[in-house]
Each structure stands twice: as C-alpha cells, then as structure tokens.
Amino acid sequence: MSTSSAQMLISMVLYMSVVIGIGIYFAKRANQSSENYYLGGRSLGPWVAAFSAEASDMSGWLLMGLPGLAYWTGLADAFWTAIGLALGTYINWLLVARRLRNYSHIAGDAITLPDFFSQRFHEEKKVILTISSLFILIFFCVYAASCFVTCGKLFSSIFNADYRLMMLCGVAFVVIYTFLGGFLAESTSDFMQAIIMVFALIVVLVSGTAAAGGVGQVLENIRNIPGFLEFFSTASPVLDEAGQQVISQSGPVFGQAEAYPLLNVLSMLAWGLGYFGMPQVLLRFMAIRKADELKKSRRVATVWVLISLLSAVTIGLVGRAFAPTAFTNASDAENIFSYLAGTLMHPLFAGLVMAGILAATISSSDSYLLIAASAFSKNLFQGVFHRKANDSQVMVVSRVTLIVIALIGAVIALDENSVIFTIVSFAWAGFGATFGPLMLFSLFWKRTTKAGAVAGMLSGGIMVFVWNFLIKPLGGIFAIYELLPAFIISSIFIVAVSLLTAEPDKTVEEEFERAKTDL
C-alpha cells in the first residue's frame, strides 16, 4: 500500500471508529424494546429527522451514481432526475409528513410501514401486512446491493485491491454497525453523515472547478461535446467492440447528440414520485417527537437536497472537463468523485472526503437492512407466524434476518461491472409504485378499502418487473422509467377496486377523520 493510500485509510478508519462508537453508545437504549430499536421511541428532533431522512435516502449513488451519469452522457438525464428528486422531497415533507406522523400514532401506534398499512385498514388476516413486508424484503435486498457495490468500487479504486474482497469488507462493517444500535444509532450517525456528505460535495466541486481552469474553462471544454450541456439532448459516447469509449488523439469520441424528448423529461421527473413510498424516509416522519417540528424539518431537508443534488450533477460535468479520458465506460465513470478527491487533495483530507461516500453508503444501507429486518421479524414473524412472540425473540429473529438480507445483497453485488444508478433506479421504482399510491390514498381518501390496498400494492409492484424486463426493451415510448406507468397503474387499481367493494366500516372512517382533525 502506498503512503497516500495509507493516509487515506487512516482518515477513513477514524471516521468509521466514530460511527461504531455511536452504535455502541445507543446499543443499551436500542435493546430496551423493539419500538426503541425500530423507531427510536418517536424521539427524533427536527434537524436529526431532516438530515437522517435525506442521508438515508440519497445513499452512495448521490456521490457516485449521479456524478457518473453526468460525466458519461451530460446534463440532461442527471439534471431532470435531480429536479424530480428535489420536487418530490419538498412535496413529500409538505403533504405526507405531518399526517403520517399523526395517523401512525392513532392507528395502533404503528412502528413500521407494513404495520401502519395493516392498522390503517383494521385487517384481521394480515394480508396487507404480509404483502407489504414481502415487497420490502425483495426491494431492500436490491437496494442494499447498490450500497455494497458502492463500497466495493470505492475501496478497490482507492487501495487498488480486489473489488469483491473490498465489497465484503464494506458489508461486514455495515452489518456490525446496524447490529449494535438500531434506529437511534442509525438516525444520529446519519445526521453526522449528512453533514459530511454535503461538505465533501462542496469541497470536491470547488477543487475540481479550480483545477479544471475555472468555470469559464470548464464550460468551454464541455460545450464542444455534442449534446453534453443541453437540457433536451444528450451526449452519445462512441464505443468500441469491447464496450469502451473510443479515445482519439484529440480526446474521447462522441457521436451526434441524441434527442431528449418530453417523454424522457417526464420519465426522469417521475423519480420524485418515489418519495411517497420510500420506507426509510417515511419512518422519519413517524419517528419525529412532535408534529409541530416538521415544518422546520421540511425547510432543512429541502435546502440540503438542493445543495447536494446541484453539487453532484456539477461534479460530473467538471470531471469530464478535468479528466476527459479517465473513464471509458458507464460503470467506471461512477468513480469520478473519488478520482477528483484522490487526485486534487492531500491524502489525509482526501480520506475525509472519501468518508463522505462511505457516509452516504452507510446511512442508506443501515436503513435498508434495519427496515427489511423489521419487515420480517416484527411484521411476519410476530405479526403472522408467531403472534405470542416476545420482544426478545423478535430482536433475535431481526438480527438473524439482517445478516441473511446482507448476504443476499452481497451476492447481488458480486458483479463489479454493476452500474449503481441502474440498480438504485429499479429498487426506487419498486418502492415508489408499490407503496407510493397506497400511502397517498390511505392518508387522503377515506373511501380506500382493504381490497383496494391489496390490488394497488400487487399491481404496482408487479408492473415494475413487467415494465422493466418485458415492455421497456421494446424501446420508443415504452422506454420510459418504469416508476411512472407502474405508479399510474397502482393508482387506477386502488380507485377501481375500492369503488367496486364495500365501504370501510365506521370505525375505520372515524379514525381517518380523527387523524385529519388532529393536524
């Protein structure tokens, strides 16, 4: 290992030690009850709720996937995705946060998302609970895999080590940390990690821009790439037979700009719809200590997201100007953030910036593992299979489940050529279409029925698979992001089936009205 790599490692080890320390600090409190372990006893303050929600949401794709997308094809895809995410963040905090915080408390004091849906419709046979838990297990295995890919790419690029070994080291660290402290440790460390993430983004952006000759020189360099700096067209790298971008004496070779029609814009804006069904964000709404503090949280979260997304997209553009031939395929391009940090900064400082990527990855993967574990242990094991299970049994099953899910995610992440952005987009669509429409209708339409809820989840979740694997490959108008059609289909099924079935009973309607009047 070189001296610079050793210095980077020192910074990152110090950072990881602090994170582990947080887990140990909260371990005793987390183990007092499953409510403390999964929801922190509804004790989050407004700043912690906001920062932890966004840090757990953005994950490593913010520092690797999004800059890599901008580096590879230019502004359009990354920009419209960022706009959709920013709008989705604000609207979710504005419309959903307060009502979900109150309704989850009224509906049996629910501490997980499947538990809320089940209590919301007063179901006895736990059909909604089972289906929602299974979908959480499926999509969080995929989501966790994207985080493990990030760890593998980061460590292998820094230390020039085997990708799979580095990925497995990242898995082990995340599992140990999540195993210890539960939701409180996760949320508190996410607060710290959100600060590190935005700090790392700003520092790399400023350093990269200066090294590339300033804003004017950056614009001059990338303006010459056809479609690279356009909102309604996209760059088209020319690839050789091995799938690598062709490099000539004058630099990387691009073909003619490809049109970026309105349908593509809508497809990328649809990323914002995913927020309404994202468990790691919705849980923060449920866990905040006072509903009145959500207004402050909304403002903090929105500002953080705007700064972070703008910086991430711009880093990709600056990276193409500074190092136009550094990466020759879409997968490798996702290392542009770590490349700039390692090239332009002192190793000790670069290690701290690299910890920003690690922070983003940990803040998401611990949320994914914890929520998926709760879906099985709390909702399926205790809620369906063994209703007399005590808290101790639930906690044991939860930790075993956590390890199993981590192993499944690690298997998915074994392919080092995986593109983080692609993995995240599929899981994001899965949650957005499965739970997003149901969350909105559950909170705002009293007429929603149990049958409508089941139909909405099944149609949305299944359509994500059908559209992605069967319809999307047809191309043309069918090449849109699967979240948009699946979200629409789910909404239609919820409304149609609810209207075709008997109205909810009076106790459900009265509870709905109480949740609304308590706002």
C-alpha positions as CSV (number, residue, x, y, z in Angstrom):
1,M,0.0,0.0,0.0
2,S,1.3,3.4,-0.9
3,T,1.9,6.2,1.6
4,S,-1.0,8.2,0.2
5,S,-3.4,5.2,0.4
6,A,-2.3,4.6,4.0
7,Q,-3.0,8.2,4.9
8,M,-6.5,8.0,3.3
9,L,-7.1,4.8,5.2
10,I,-6.2,6.5,8.5
11,S,-8.8,9.2,7.9
12,M,-11.5,6.7,7.0
13,V,-10.7,4.4,9.9
14,L,-11.0,7.3,12.3
15,Y,-14.4,8.1,10.7
16,M,-15.6,4.5,11.0
17,S,-14.5,4.4,14.6
18,V,-16.7,7.4,15.4
19,V,-19.7,5.7,13.7
20,I,-19.1,2.4,15.6
21,G,-18.9,4.4,18.8
22,I,-22.3,5.9,18.1
23,G,-23.7,2.4,17.6
24,I,-22.2,1.2,20.9
25,Y,-23.5,4.3,22.7
26,F,-27.1,3.7,21.7
27,A,-26.9,-0.1,21.9
28,K,-28.3,-0.3,25.5
29,R,-31.2,2.0,24.8
30,A,-32.0,0.3,21.5
31,N,-32.2,-3.1,23.1
32,Q,-34.7,-2.0,25.7
33,S,-37.6,-2.7,23.3
34,S,-38.4,-3.4,19.7
35,E,-40.0,0.1,19.5
36,N,-36.8,1.7,20.5
37,Y,-34.8,-0.5,18.1
38,Y,-37.0,0.1,15.1
39,L,-38.4,3.7,15.7
40,G,-36.3,5.2,18.4
41,G,-39.3,5.7,20.7
42,R,-40.5,8.6,18.4
43,S,-37.9,10.9,19.8
44,L,-36.2,12.4,16.8
45,G,-35.6,16.2,16.8
46,P,-36.3,18.3,13.6
47,W,-32.7,18.5,12.5
48,V,-31.9,14.9,13.0
49,A,-35.2,13.8,11.3
50,A,-34.4,16.0,8.3
51,F,-30.8,15.1,7.9
52,S,-31.2,11.4,8.6
53,A,-34.1,11.1,6.2
54,E,-32.2,12.7,3.3
55,A,-28.9,10.9,4.1
56,S,-30.6,7.5,4.2
57,D,-32.5,8.4,1.0
58,M,-29.6,9.6,-1.1
59,S,-27.1,6.8,-0.4
60,G,-23.8,6.3,-2.3
61,W,-25.5,7.0,-5.7
62,L,-25.5,10.7,-4.8
63,L,-21.7,10.8,-4.8
64,M,-21.1,8.1,-7.3
65,G,-24.1,7.3,-9.4
66,L,-25.4,10.8,-10.2
67,P,-21.9,12.4,-10.9
68,G,-21.1,9.3,-13.1
69,L,-24.3,9.7,-15.1
70,A,-23.5,13.4,-15.7
71,Y,-19.9,12.5,-16.6
72,W,-21.0,9.9,-19.1
73,T,-23.9,11.4,-21.0
74,G,-24.0,15.1,-19.9
75,L,-26.5,17.3,-18.3
76,A,-30.0,16.2,-19.4
77,D,-30.5,12.8,-17.6
78,A,-28.8,13.9,-14.4
79,F,-30.5,17.4,-14.3
80,W,-34.1,16.2,-14.8
81,T,-33.6,13.4,-12.3
82,A,-32.3,15.9,-9.7
83,I,-35.3,18.2,-10.4
84,G,-37.7,15.4,-9.9
85,L,-36.0,14.4,-6.6
86,A,-36.0,17.9,-5.3
87,L,-39.7,18.4,-6.0
88,G,-40.5,15.0,-4.6
89,T,-38.6,15.8,-1.4
90,Y,-40.4,19.1,-0.8
91,I,-43.9,17.8,-1.6
92,N,-43.5,14.7,0.5
93,W,-42.5,16.7,3.5
94,L,-45.3,19.1,2.8
95,L,-48.2,16.7,2.2
96,V,-47.3,13.4,3.8
97,A,-45.1,14.0,6.8
98,R,-47.5,15.6,9.3
99,R,-50.5,13.4,8.5
100,L,-48.5,10.2,8.6
101,R,-46.9,11.2,11.9
102,N,-50.4,11.6,13.5
103,Y,-52.1,8.8,11.7
104,S,-49.4,6.2,12.5
105,H,-49.8,7.1,16.2
106,I,-53.6,6.9,16.1
107,A,-53.6,3.7,14.0
108,G,-52.4,1.4,16.8
109,D,-49.2,3.3,17.4
110,A,-47.6,1.6,14.3
111,I,-43.8,1.5,14.3
112,T,-43.2,0.0,10.8
113,L,-44.7,0.8,7.4
114,P,-46.4,-2.6,6.9
115,D,-47.8,-2.2,10.5
116,F,-49.3,1.2,9.6
117,F,-51.0,-0.1,6.5
118,S,-52.4,-3.1,8.4
119,Q,-53.6,-1.0,11.3
120,R,-55.0,1.7,8.9
121,F,-57.4,-0.8,7.4
122,H,-58.1,-2.8,10.6
123,E,-57.3,-6.0,9.0
124,E,-57.5,-9.3,10.9
125,K,-56.0,-11.8,8.4
126,K,-52.8,-9.7,7.9
127,V,-52.9,-9.9,4.1
128,I,-51.7,-6.3,3.6
129,L,-49.1,-6.8,6.3
130,T,-47.7,-9.9,4.6
131,I,-47.7,-8.5,1.1
132,S,-46.1,-5.2,2.1
133,S,-43.4,-7.0,4.2
134,L,-42.5,-9.3,1.3
135,F,-42.1,-6.4,-1.1
136,I,-39.9,-4.6,1.4
137,L,-37.7,-7.7,1.7
138,I,-37.4,-8.0,-2.1
139,F,-36.6,-4.4,-3.0
140,F,-34.4,-3.7,0.0
141,C,-32.2,-6.7,-0.9
142,V,-31.7,-4.9,-4.3
143,Y,-31.2,-1.6,-2.6
144,A,-28.6,-3.0,-0.1
145,A,-26.8,-4.5,-3.1
146,S,-26.4,-1.0,-4.6
147,C,-24.7,0.2,-1.4
148,F,-22.4,-2.7,-1.3
149,V,-21.4,-2.1,-5.0
150,T,-20.5,1.5,-3.9
151,C,-18.3,0.2,-1.0
152,G,-16.5,-2.2,-3.4
153,K,-15.9,0.4,-6.1
154,L,-14.7,3.0,-3.6
155,F,-12.2,0.8,-1.7
156,S,-10.9,-1.1,-4.7
157,S,-10.3,2.2,-6.6
158,I,-8.5,3.8,-3.6
159,F,-6.4,0.8,-2.5
160,N,-6.1,-0.9,-5.9
161,A,-7.5,-4.1,-4.2
162,D,-9.8,-6.8,-5.3
163,Y,-13.4,-5.5,-5.8
164,R,-15.1,-8.5,-4.2
165,L,-12.9,-8.5,-1.1
166,M,-13.4,-4.8,-0.6
167,M,-17.2,-5.1,-1.1
168,L,-17.4,-7.9,1.5
169,C,-15.4,-5.8,4.0
170,G,-18.0,-3.0,3.5
171,V,-20.8,-5.5,4.1
172,A,-19.2,-6.6,7.3
173,F,-18.8,-3.1,8.6
174,V,-22.4,-2.1,7.8
175,V,-23.8,-5.3,9.4
176,I,-21.8,-4.8,12.7
177,Y,-22.8,-1.2,13.0
178,T,-26.5,-1.8,12.3
179,F,-26.5,-4.9,14.5
180,L,-25.4,-2.7,17.5
181,G,-27.5,0.4,17.7
182,G,-30.7,0.2,15.8
183,F,-32.8,3.2,14.6
184,L,-31.4,5.7,17.1
185,A,-27.8,5.0,16.3
186,E,-28.7,5.0,12.6
187,S,-30.5,8.3,12.7
188,T,-27.9,10.0,14.9
189,S,-25.0,8.9,12.7
190,D,-27.0,9.8,9.6
191,F,-27.2,13.4,10.9
192,M,-23.4,13.5,11.1
193,Q,-23.1,11.7,7.7
194,A,-25.4,14.2,6.0
195,I,-23.1,17.0,7.1
196,I,-20.0,15.1,5.8
197,M,-21.7,14.3,2.5
198,V,-22.6,17.9,1.7
199,F,-19.2,19.1,2.9
200,A,-17.5,16.5,0.7
201,L,-19.6,17.5,-2.3
202,I,-18.9,21.2,-2.0
203,V,-15.1,20.7,-1.4
204,V,-14.7,18.4,-4.4
205,L,-16.8,20.7,-6.6
206,V,-14.7,23.8,-5.7
207,S,-11.4,22.0,-6.0
208,G,-12.3,20.3,-9.3
209,T,-13.5,23.6,-10.9
210,A,-10.4,25.4,-9.9
211,A,-8.1,22.6,-11.2
212,A,-10.0,22.5,-14.5
213,G,-9.2,26.2,-15.0
214,G,-12.3,27.8,-13.6
215,V,-16.0,28.0,-14.5
216,G,-15.3,29.6,-17.9
217,Q,-12.8,26.9,-19.0
218,V,-15.0,24.1,-17.8
219,L,-17.9,25.4,-19.9
220,E,-15.6,25.9,-22.9
221,N,-14.4,22.3,-22.7
222,I,-17.7,20.5,-22.3
223,R,-19.6,22.8,-24.7
224,N,-17.7,21.2,-27.6
225,I,-19.2,17.8,-26.8
226,P,-22.4,17.4,-28.9
227,G,-25.5,17.4,-26.6
228,F,-23.4,17.4,-23.4
229,L,-24.6,20.7,-22.0
230,E,-28.2,20.6,-23.2
231,F,-31.5,20.1,-21.4
232,F,-33.3,18.4,-24.3
233,S,-30.5,16.4,-25.9
234,T,-27.9,14.1,-24.6
235,A,-24.3,13.1,-25.4
236,S,-23.6,9.8,-27.2
237,P,-20.2,8.3,-26.4
238,V,-18.8,6.2,-29.3
239,L,-18.0,2.7,-28.1
240,D,-15.7,0.0,-29.5
241,E,-16.4,-3.7,-29.7
242,A,-15.4,-4.2,-26.0
243,G,-17.9,-1.5,-24.9
244,Q,-15.3,1.1,-24.1
245,Q,-15.4,4.7,-25.3
246,V,-13.1,5.3,-28.3
247,I,-10.3,7.7,-27.5
248,S,-8.6,9.6,-30.3
249,Q,-5.6,11.9,-30.2
250,S,-7.9,14.8,-29.6
251,G,-9.7,13.1,-26.8
252,P,-12.8,11.0,-26.2
253,V,-15.0,10.4,-29.3
254,F,-18.7,11.3,-29.2
255,G,-21.3,10.8,-31.9
256,Q,-24.1,13.1,-32.8
257,A,-26.3,14.3,-29.9
258,E,-29.3,12.2,-29.3
259,A,-32.7,13.9,-28.9
260,Y,-34.1,14.1,-25.4
261,P,-37.9,14.4,-25.9
262,L,-40.5,15.5,-23.4
263,L,-41.3,11.9,-22.6
264,N,-37.8,11.4,-21.3
265,V,-38.1,14.5,-19.2
266,L,-41.4,13.3,-17.6
267,S,-39.7,9.9,-17.1
268,M,-36.9,11.5,-15.1
269,L,-39.2,13.8,-13.2
270,A,-41.1,10.7,-12.1
271,W,-38.3,9.9,-9.7
272,G,-40.0,12.4,-7.4
273,L,-43.0,10.1,-7.2
274,G,-40.8,7.5,-5.4
275,Y,-40.7,9.5,-2.2
276,F,-44.3,8.8,-1.3
277,G,-43.4,5.1,-0.9
278,M,-39.9,5.2,0.4
279,P,-39.8,3.4,3.8
280,Q,-36.5,4.9,5.0
281,V,-37.9,8.4,4.6
282,L,-41.5,7.7,5.8
283,L,-40.2,6.2,9.0
284,R,-38.5,9.5,9.9
285,F,-41.9,11.2,9.6
286,M,-43.3,8.6,12.0
287,A,-40.4,8.9,14.4
288,I,-40.2,12.7,14.9
289,R,-41.1,13.7,18.5
290,K,-43.5,16.5,17.7
291,A,-45.6,17.0,14.6
292,D,-45.2,20.8,15.0
293,E,-41.4,20.4,14.4
294,L,-42.0,19.0,10.9
295,K,-42.1,22.5,9.3
296,K,-38.5,23.2,10.3
297,S,-37.5,19.7,9.2
298,R,-39.1,20.3,5.8
299,R,-37.0,23.5,5.2
300,V,-33.8,21.9,6.4
301,A,-34.3,18.8,4.2
302,T,-35.2,20.8,1.1
303,V,-32.1,23.1,1.4
304,W,-29.8,20.1,2.0
305,V,-31.2,18.3,-1.0
306,L,-31.0,21.3,-3.4
307,I,-27.3,21.9,-2.4
308,S,-26.4,18.2,-2.6
309,L,-28.1,17.4,-5.9
310,L,-26.7,20.6,-7.7
311,S,-23.2,19.8,-6.5
312,A,-23.4,16.1,-7.5
313,V,-24.5,16.9,-11.1
314,T,-22.0,19.7,-11.5
315,I,-19.1,17.5,-10.3
316,G,-19.9,15.1,-13.1
317,L,-19.7,17.9,-15.7
318,V,-16.5,19.3,-14.1
319,G,-15.0,15.9,-14.0
320,R,-15.4,15.5,-17.8
321,A,-13.7,18.8,-18.4
322,F,-10.8,18.0,-16.0
323,A,-10.3,14.3,-16.9
324,P,-12.0,13.6,-20.2
325,T,-10.3,10.3,-20.8
326,A,-10.1,8.9,-17.2
327,F,-13.1,6.6,-17.6
328,T,-14.2,4.8,-20.7
329,N,-17.5,3.1,-19.7
330,A,-20.5,4.0,-17.7
331,S,-19.7,1.8,-14.7
332,D,-16.1,3.2,-14.2
333,A,-17.4,6.7,-14.7
334,E,-19.1,6.4,-11.3
335,N,-15.7,6.8,-9.7
336,I,-15.3,10.4,-10.9
337,F,-16.0,11.8,-7.4
338,S,-13.3,9.7,-5.7
339,Y,-10.9,10.3,-8.6
340,L,-11.2,14.1,-8.2
341,A,-10.8,13.8,-4.4
342,G,-7.8,11.5,-4.6
343,T,-6.1,13.5,-7.4
344,L,-6.5,17.0,-6.1
345,M,-6.3,16.8,-2.3
346,H,-3.8,15.8,0.4
347,P,-4.3,12.1,1.2
348,L,-5.5,12.8,4.8
349,F,-8.0,15.3,3.6
350,A,-9.0,13.2,0.6
351,G,-9.6,10.3,3.1
352,L,-12.1,12.5,4.9
353,V,-13.8,13.4,1.7
354,M,-13.9,9.7,0.7
355,A,-15.5,9.1,4.0
356,G,-18.4,11.2,2.5
357,I,-19.0,8.4,0.1
358,L,-18.8,5.9,2.9
359,A,-21.1,8.0,4.9
360,A,-23.7,8.1,2.2
361,T,-23.4,4.3,1.7
362,I,-23.7,3.5,5.4
363,S,-26.5,5.9,6.1
364,S,-28.6,4.1,3.4
365,S,-27.6,0.5,3.9
366,D,-28.2,0.5,7.6
367,S,-31.7,1.9,7.0
368,Y,-32.4,-0.7,4.3
369,L,-31.1,-3.6,6.5
370,L,-33.0,-2.4,9.6
371,I,-36.3,-1.8,7.8
372,A,-36.1,-5.1,5.9
373,A,-35.3,-7.0,9.2
374,S,-38.2,-5.3,10.9
375,A,-40.5,-6.3,8.0
376,F,-39.7,-10.0,8.6
377,S,-39.3,-10.1,12.4
378,K,-41.9,-7.7,13.6
379,N,-44.4,-7.9,10.8
380,L,-44.2,-11.5,9.6
381,F,-42.6,-13.5,12.5
382,Q,-44.6,-11.8,15.3
383,G,-47.5,-10.4,13.3
384,V,-48.3,-13.5,11.3
385,F,-46.4,-16.7,12.2
386,H,-45.9,-16.4,16.0
387,R,-48.2,-13.8,17.5
388,K,-47.2,-14.6,21.0
389,A,-43.5,-13.9,20.4
390,N,-42.0,-11.6,23.0
391,D,-39.6,-8.7,22.3
392,S,-36.5,-10.7,23.0
393,Q,-37.5,-13.3,20.4
394,V,-38.3,-10.6,17.9
395,M,-34.9,-9.0,18.4
396,V,-33.1,-12.3,17.8
397,V,-35.0,-13.0,14.6
398,S,-34.5,-9.4,13.5
399,R,-30.7,-9.7,13.7
400,V,-30.6,-13.1,12.0
401,T,-32.8,-11.7,9.2
402,L,-30.4,-8.7,9.0
403,I,-27.5,-10.9,8.3
404,V,-29.4,-13.0,5.8
405,I,-30.5,-10.0,3.8
406,A,-27.0,-8.6,3.9
407,L,-25.7,-11.9,2.4
408,I,-28.3,-11.8,-0.3
409,G,-27.4,-8.2,-1.1
410,A,-23.7,-9.2,-1.2
411,V,-24.4,-11.9,-3.8
412,I,-26.3,-9.5,-6.0
413,A,-23.3,-7.1,-5.7
414,L,-20.7,-9.6,-6.8
415,D,-20.7,-8.2,-10.3
416,E,-18.1,-5.4,-10.3
417,N,-19.4,-4.0,-13.6
418,S,-22.8,-3.2,-12.0
419,V,-23.9,0.4,-12.5
420,I,-25.1,1.9,-9.2
421,F,-27.5,4.2,-10.8
422,T,-29.3,1.4,-12.6
423,I,-29.6,-0.8,-9.5
424,V,-31.0,2.1,-7.5
425,S,-33.4,3.2,-10.1
426,F,-35.1,-0.3,-10.2
427,A,-35.4,-0.5,-6.4
428,W,-36.6,3.1,-6.2
429,A,-39.3,2.3,-8.8
430,G,-40.3,-0.8,-6.8
431,F,-40.9,1.1,-3.6
432,G,-42.5,4.1,-5.3
433,A,-45.0,2.1,-7.2
434,T,-45.8,-0.5,-4.5
435,F,-46.3,1.9,-1.6
436,G,-46.5,5.5,-3.0
437,P,-50.0,5.4,-4.3
438,L,-51.3,3.4,-1.3
439,M,-49.7,5.9,1.1
440,L,-51.3,8.9,-0.6
441,F,-54.8,7.2,-0.8
442,S,-54.5,5.9,2.7
443,L,-53.8,9.4,4.1
444,F,-56.2,11.4,1.9
445,W,-59.0,9.2,0.6
446,K,-61.4,7.9,3.2
447,R,-63.1,5.5,0.7
448,T,-59.9,3.4,0.2
449,T,-60.7,-0.2,1.1
450,K,-58.6,-3.2,2.1
451,A,-59.2,-4.9,-1.2
452,G,-58.1,-1.7,-3.0
453,A,-54.9,-1.5,-0.9
454,V,-54.0,-5.1,-1.8
455,A,-54.8,-4.5,-5.5
456,G,-52.7,-1.3,-5.6
457,M,-49.6,-2.9,-4.0
458,L,-49.7,-6.0,-6.2
459,S,-50.4,-4.2,-9.4
460,G,-47.7,-1.5,-8.7
461,G,-45.0,-3.9,-7.6
462,I,-45.6,-6.5,-10.3
463,M,-45.8,-3.8,-13.0
464,V,-42.3,-2.6,-12.1
465,F,-40.9,-6.0,-13.0
466,V,-43.1,-6.4,-16.1
467,W,-42.3,-3.0,-17.5
468,N,-38.6,-3.1,-16.8
469,F,-37.9,-6.6,-18.1
470,L,-40.6,-7.1,-20.8
471,I,-42.0,-3.8,-22.0
472,K,-39.1,-1.3,-21.7
473,P,-36.8,-3.3,-24.0
474,L,-39.3,-2.6,-26.8
475,G,-37.9,1.0,-26.9
476,G,-39.6,4.1,-28.2
477,I,-42.4,5.4,-26.0
478,F,-42.1,2.2,-23.9
479,A,-38.5,3.1,-22.8
480,I,-39.8,5.4,-20.1
481,Y,-38.8,4.9,-16.4
482,E,-40.9,2.0,-15.1
483,L,-41.9,4.0,-12.0
484,L,-44.3,6.3,-14.0
485,P,-46.5,3.7,-15.6
486,A,-46.4,1.4,-12.5
487,F,-47.4,4.3,-10.3
488,I,-50.4,5.2,-12.6
489,I,-51.5,1.5,-12.8
490,S,-51.4,1.1,-9.0
491,S,-53.5,4.3,-8.5
492,I,-56.1,3.1,-11.0
493,F,-56.4,-0.3,-9.3
494,I,-56.7,1.3,-5.9
495,V,-59.6,3.6,-7.0
496,A,-61.4,1.0,-9.2
497,V,-61.2,-1.9,-6.7
498,S,-62.2,0.4,-3.7
499,L,-65.2,1.7,-5.6
500,L,-66.3,-1.9,-6.5
501,T,-66.0,-3.1,-2.9
502,A,-68.0,-2.3,0.2
503,E,-67.2,1.0,2.0
504,P,-64.8,0.7,5.0
505,D,-66.6,0.2,8.3
506,K,-67.4,3.1,10.6
507,T,-64.5,2.7,13.0
508,V,-62.0,3.0,10.1
509,E,-63.8,6.1,8.8
510,E,-63.9,7.7,12.3
511,E,-60.2,7.0,12.8
512,F,-59.5,8.6,9.4
513,E,-61.4,11.7,10.4
514,R,-59.6,11.9,13.8
515,A,-56.2,11.7,12.1
516,K,-57.3,14.6,9.8
517,T,-58.7,16.8,12.6
518,D,-55.6,16.3,14.7
519,L,-53.4,18.1,12.2
